[in-house]
Amino acid sequence: MLVNNAIMMIDQIEIEKAAGQTLQDAIVVSAQKRFRPIIMTAITTIMGLVPLSLQGGTLWSPLANVLIFGLAFSTVLTLALCPVLYAVFFRTGFGGYRWDAGVLEKGE
């Protein structure tokens, strides 16, 4: 799921770049657009594991706990680290960058 979330984030950045946005705007807009789908998939999976965590017995309960906390941590890591690493790898500076809310309307 972590890899799928990272692929969705990078793909959205590429879609925004292809739509004619600057790389800085593409990174920010894609992080905003993909935030809700990534959070929702993580939350639904975590909520599905909660009954197993609470009543799973001696084998399944610790396994569900590891999956829950690993998924929560990796989701936060994906949302924070993926755009940052993309900007670092493509040498994109954000010095002097100013956010324009009109960028969201241009992409739709």
C-alpha positions in Angstrom: 0.0 0.0 0.0 2.9 2.3 0.7 4.3 1.8 -2.8 0.9 2.3 -4.3 0.5 5.6 -2.5 3.9 6.8 -3.6 3.2 5.9 -7.2 -0.2 7.7 -7.0 1.6 10.8 -5.7 4.4 10.8 -8.3 1.9 10.1 -11.1 -0.2 13.1 -10.0 2.9 15.3 -10.1 3.6 14.2 -13.6 -0.1 14.8 -14.6 0.1 18.3 -13.2 3.4 19.0 -15.0 1.9 17.8 -18.3 -1.0 20.2 -17.7 1.4 23.1 -17.9 2.1 23.9 -14.3 5.5 24.8 -12.9 7.2 22.0 -11.0 6.7 23.7 -7.7 3.0 24.2 -8.3 2.7 20.6 -9.6 4.3 19.2 -6.4 2.1 21.3 -4.1 -1.2 20.7 -6.0 -0.6 17.0 -6.3 0.1 16.7 -2.6 -3.2 18.5 -2.0 -5.2 16.4 -4.5 -3.9 13.1 -3.3 -4.1 13.8 0.4 -7.7 12.7 0.9 -7.5 9.5 -1.2 -4.4 8.3 0.6 -5.8 9.1 4.0 -9.1 7.5 3.3 -7.5 4.2 2.1 -5.3 4.1 5.1 -8.2 4.8 7.5 -10.5 2.2 6.0 -7.8 -0.4 6.2 -6.9 0.5 9.8 -10.6 0.4 10.8 -10.9 -3.0 9.2 -8.0 -4.2 11.3 -9.3 -2.9 14.6 -11.7 -5.8 15.4 -8.8 -8.2 14.7 -6.6 -6.2 17.0 -9.1 -6.2 19.8 -10.3 -9.8 19.6 -7.9 -11.6 17.4 -6.3 -13.9 20.0 -2.6 -14.4 20.7 -1.5 -14.7 17.1 -3.7 -12.2 15.2 -3.9 -9.4 17.7 -0.2 -8.5 17.7 -0.1 -8.9 13.9 -3.0 -6.5 13.5 -1.3 -4.0 15.8 1.9 -4.1 13.8 -0.1 -3.6 10.6 -2.1 -0.7 12.0 0.8 1.2 13.3 3.0 0.4 10.3 0.3 1.6 7.9 -0.3 4.8 9.9 3.4 5.6 10.0 4.0 4.8 6.4 1.0 6.9 5.3 2.4 9.9 7.2 5.8 9.2 5.8 4.5 9.0 2.2 2.5 12.2 2.4 5.5 14.1 3.9 8.5 12.5 2.3 7.4 11.7 -1.2 6.9 15.3 -2.4 10.1 16.4 -0.6 12.2 13.7 -2.2 10.7 14.4 -5.6 11.7 18.1 -5.2 15.2 17.1 -4.0 15.8 14.6 -6.9 14.7 17.0 -9.5 16.6 19.9 -7.9 13.5 22.0 -7.4 14.0 25.0 -5.1 11.1 26.5 -3.2 13.0 29.7 -2.1 10.8 32.7 -2.8 7.8 30.4 -3.8 4.4 32.0 -3.2 1.2 29.9 -3.3 -1.5 31.1 -5.6 -4.9 29.5 -4.9 -5.9 30.1 -8.6 -3.5 27.2 -9.5 -6.1 24.7 -8.3 -8.8 26.1 -10.6 -6.4 26.0 -13.6 -5.7 22.3 -13.3 -9.4 21.2 -13.2 
